[in-house]
Amino acid sequence: MTDTSYLSSSTTIGERSFQWGARTYVMGIVNVTGDSFSGDGLNNDVEATVTQALAFQEAGAHLIDVGGESTRPPGATYGQGAAPVSADEELSRVIPVIERLHDALSIPISIDTYKADVARQAVAAGASLINDVWGLQRDPELAAVVAETGAPLVLMHNQAGTEYNDLLPDVLASLRESVDVARKAGVASDAIIVDPGIGFGKTVQHNLELLRRLREFKDALGYPVLVGVSRKSTIGTVLGGLPPEDRVEGTAAAIALSIAHGADIVRVHDVQAMVRVARMTDAIVRGWSPPSS
């Protein structure tokens, strides 16, 4: 049986201790791009980014995730998907933002990248978490950088196509491989978070099945789970083709059920609304008592 003692353990991100199992943590998304699928890209505007991140912190976010390369997928909605950017271009977008946010925020900053050099410089600039949407598959040097910096790491499942022999076992096997690469490079076990990769290399039916079976990730892998379902195309499809900006209610339903099925962190665009969803869901799932006067 997998050791799930992490449920009562913690991970230090920046100067904060994240107590797994005690509550759900909300990660606010800051896209320093002009081509985000969700339509909220800030197009390299540092001042707008700082304003948005401060608003997210005020609304109750526990983390800010900064991304400088869109991961918009290919398909009928998005055409050919987002064009890749060079490490230099990505650095020019994210480093000024992270430096400013490090001075402005009291909550930790995450860098959303799969490139080793971007991760290294982002941590030096003030990021405290590395969020790799390719689960160490794209840049072989990233695992060593993570171990060197000591920053915790999010390993997301991703693949180029949507073909699986058996969905859940295949996704679990891939995540185990990512964890093995990280551990062999020297990344501490308590510094690893896994993400099933909703919307990446998966059909709508795949995404819905993984959300239904989220608890199995914890049982099988024994690591905290991050879920990024906010405004995803699966929600738009289920709700009859709604555009990203109209997917708040669908996101709320998916977030609430993800928490009920074991999510530890939810990565969201609509921070104020989803903080409230998380608090209400936590009250039901984890218990609640009135604040002391």
C-alpha angles and dihedrals in degrees: 000000000000116000107247096176087122086083089081095033133087144223123215112225112182106319095332131092115221109207108207115220095016097088144338117268122216121218115198117214120230112182113195091192138092097225107055113150090229095057094239100106112140094207098226095307104149096189093050089049093053091048092050094046092049089050090051091051091049089050091056107268114157096200138020118217114205119199129183100180122057117235092197105155127230119254145098093307099045105027113217094353128240120328115241118248130213122255089249092054092046091049092050089056102043108031097065089047095049092047091053094043092049089061096040104043134066093198124077124270124225124203114218103210143118095202119101097213093048091050093048095050093041092056090047088052093052111282115137103188133045116214110195114190090191098053094233092306099114107045116033091197096059096082091056091049091052091051091046095051095040090223116146116252136222112210112199126192113239138156138174099245139027100243118122135169090210116353106219098036090047094050091046092049091052092049090049089055090051091049091049091053091050095047093047089053090055103262109152118245092235090054095064127097123177130215124193090215103237108206097014116110091340139107124232090262091050091052093049092049093050091050090051091050099041093122089065090066090062094044093049102037106025096218133115113270128227119196124199108187099131114138091341121164091249088068092048091050095048091048095052104270102314116174118243095263091058097052099088096110092046090048090050091054092048092047093049093050092044089056091047088052094050112277113160098188128025119200110212146170098205098058103173094049094044094047086058091046090050094048093050093046091047090052089057099038102036102023134254140227128185116263115260115256 
